């Protein structure tokens, strides 16, 4: 298909990207932060989250506000949560855990967690308008692996799916091995991103 024929789809994708950014602006600087933890598996990260939460001088409900947000590899996991708890978790690992690195991310929103819930209605509303402006069905024309489901995607992109893409944990470490299984050990990955960080993770996977 020529680029000219794909222009309506490209325009739709750009609109969705803008809508996502606008939605996240609504929860920007609302007390959410993230930390990338390297050197241990998800179960161990869960233990560290529990330990750090128990040290928090906050209410019981507040002490539970740490969430695994991205599974980038079996030993690289990002956690979202309140500024206080993310800082506590980072310091706990730095001070008490050997062989594990915790690096706070330069973000102002704790994505892939309940911290983005306040922007859901606005995001869904804008997506509804965008979808109404374009003709579906919105099914991938090339083989696509989803990090929302960690499965190849053959069905339509929907508003529900796009919200889950923002709200749910990223299943990167589950998705990549399935691509390698499908295309072989010599599969090459190219990352297109303002801040490429997952290429090295793919190599470790």
C-alpha positions in Angstrom: 0.0 0.0 0.0 1.3 3.4 -0.9 2.0 6.0 1.8 -0.7 8.2 0.3 -3.3 5.5 0.8 -2.2 5.1 4.4 -2.4 8.8 5.3 -5.8 8.6 7.1 -4.4 5.8 9.3 -1.2 7.8 10.0 -3.3 10.8 10.9 -5.4 8.6 13.3 -2.2 7.3 15.0 -0.9 10.8 15.5 -4.2 11.9 17.0 -4.2 9.0 19.4 -0.6 9.9 20.5 -1.6 13.4 21.1 -4.7 12.3 23.0 -2.6 10.0 25.2 -0.2 12.9 26.0 -3.1 15.2 26.8 -4.6 12.5 29.1 -1.3 12.0 31.0 -1.0 15.8 31.4 -4.1 15.6 33.6 -2.2 13.3 36.1 1.1 15.0 35.7 2.8 16.0 38.9 0.1 14.4 41.1 2.5 12.6 43.4 3.4 9.5 41.3 6.9 8.3 40.4 8.6 5.2 39.1 11.8 3.2 39.7 13.6 0.6 37.5 14.9 -2.4 39.4 17.5 -4.6 37.9 19.1 -7.8 39.1 16.2 -9.8 40.6 12.9 -11.5 39.5 9.4 -10.3 40.0 8.8 -12.4 43.2 11.8 -10.9 44.8 10.7 -7.4 43.8 7.4 -8.2 45.4 9.3 -9.0 48.6 11.2 -5.7 48.5 7.9 -3.8 47.9 6.4 -5.4 51.0 9.5 -4.7 53.1 9.6 -1.0 51.9 5.9 -0.6 52.4 6.1 -1.8 56.0 8.6 0.9 56.7 6.4 3.7 55.5 5.0 6.1 58.1 1.7 6.4 56.3 -1.8 4.9 56.5 -2.3 1.3 55.7 -4.0 2.1 52.3 -1.2 4.4 51.3 1.5 1.9 52.2 0.1 -0.5 49.6 0.4 2.0 46.7 3.3 0.4 44.9 2.6 -1.5 41.7 4.7 -3.5 39.2 4.4 -1.5 36.1 6.6 -3.1 33.5 8.2 -6.5 33.1 11.1 -5.6 30.8 13.1 -8.9 31.4 13.0 -11.6 34.0 15.4 -9.5 36.1 14.4 -5.9 35.0 11.1 -4.7 36.5 9.8 -1.2 36.8 7.6 -0.2 39.8 5.1 2.7 39.9 3.9 4.3 43.1 3.7 7.4 45.2 6.8 9.6 45.4 7.3 8.7 49.1 7.0 4.9 48.6 9.2 4.9 45.4 11.9 6.8 47.3 11.6 4.4 50.2 11.8 1.3 47.9 14.9 2.8 46.1 16.7 3.6 49.4 15.8 0.2 50.8 17.4 -1.6 47.9 20.4 0.7 47.8 21.1 0.3 51.5 20.1 -3.4 52.2 20.3 -5.4 49.0 23.5 -6.5 47.3 23.6 -7.2 43.6 20.4 -5.3 42.8 20.2 -1.8 41.3 17.3 0.6 41.8 17.2 3.7 39.6 14.4 6.2 40.0 13.1 7.3 36.6 12.8 10.9 35.5 9.0 10.8 35.1 6.2 12.9 36.6 3.5 10.3 36.3 3.3 6.7 37.6 2.1 5.1 34.4 0.8 1.5 34.1 -0.8 1.8 37.6 -3.9 3.2 39.3 -2.2 6.6 39.4 -3.5 7.2 35.8 -7.1 6.3 36.6 -8.2 10.0 37.0 -7.5 10.6 33.3 -9.5 7.5 32.0 -12.8 9.3 31.2 -11.1 12.2 29.4 -8.9 9.8 27.4 -11.8 7.5 26.4 -13.9 10.5 25.4 -11.2 11.8 23.1 -10.6 8.4 21.7 -14.3 8.0 20.9 -14.2 11.2 18.9 -11.0 10.0 17.0 -12.5 6.6 16.2 -15.7 8.2 14.9 -13.6 10.2 12.4 -12.0 7.2 10.7 -13.3 4.1 9.0 -12.5 0.7 10.5 -12.0 -2.1 11.2 -8.7 -1.2 12.8 -6.9 -4.5 12.4 -3.1 -4.7 12.1 -2.0 -5.1 8.5 1.3 -6.5 9.5 2.1 -9.2 12.2 2.0 -7.3 15.5 3.0 -8.5 19.0 1.1 -6.8 21.8 2.9 -6.0 25.1 -0.6 -5.6 26.6 -1.5 -9.3 26.2 2.0 -10.8 25.2 0.3 -12.4 22.2 0.3 -11.7 18.5 -2.6 -9.3 17.8 -5.1 -10.3 15.1 -8.2 -8.6 16.3 -9.2 -4.9 16.2 -7.6 -2.0 18.1 -10.3 -0.7 20.4 -10.7 2.1 22.9 -10.7 -0.5 25.7 -7.4 -1.9 24.3 -5.8 1.5 24.1 -6.8 2.3 27.7 -5.3 -1.1 28.9 -2.1 -0.1 27.0 -1.8 2.9 29.3 -3.1 1.4 32.5 -1.9 -2.2 32.7 1.6 -3.5 33.3 3.9 -3.8 30.2 4.5 -7.5 29.4 7.7 -6.9 27.4 9.6 -9.8 28.8 6.8 -12.2 27.9 6.3 -10.8 24.4 9.9 -10.9 23.2 10.6 -14.6 23.6 7.4 -15.4 21.6 8.8 -13.2 18.7 12.1 -15.1 18.9 10.3 -18.5 18.9 8.3 -17.4 15.9 11.2 -16.0 13.8 14.3 -17.7 15.2 17.3 -17.0 17.3 18.8 -14.6 14.7 15.9 -12.2 15.1 17.0 -8.6 15.1 15.3 -5.9 17.1 15.3 -2.2 16.3 14.0 0.2 18.9 12.5 3.6 17.8 12.1 5.7 20.9 13.0 9.2 22.2 15.1 7.4 24.9 16.0 3.9 23.7 16.4 1.7 26.8 14.8 -1.6 25.8 17.3 -2.7 23.1 19.8 -4.0 25.7 17.0 -5.7 27.6 16.1 -7.6 24.4 19.6 -8.8 24.1 19.5 -10.2 27.7 16.2 -11.9 27.0 
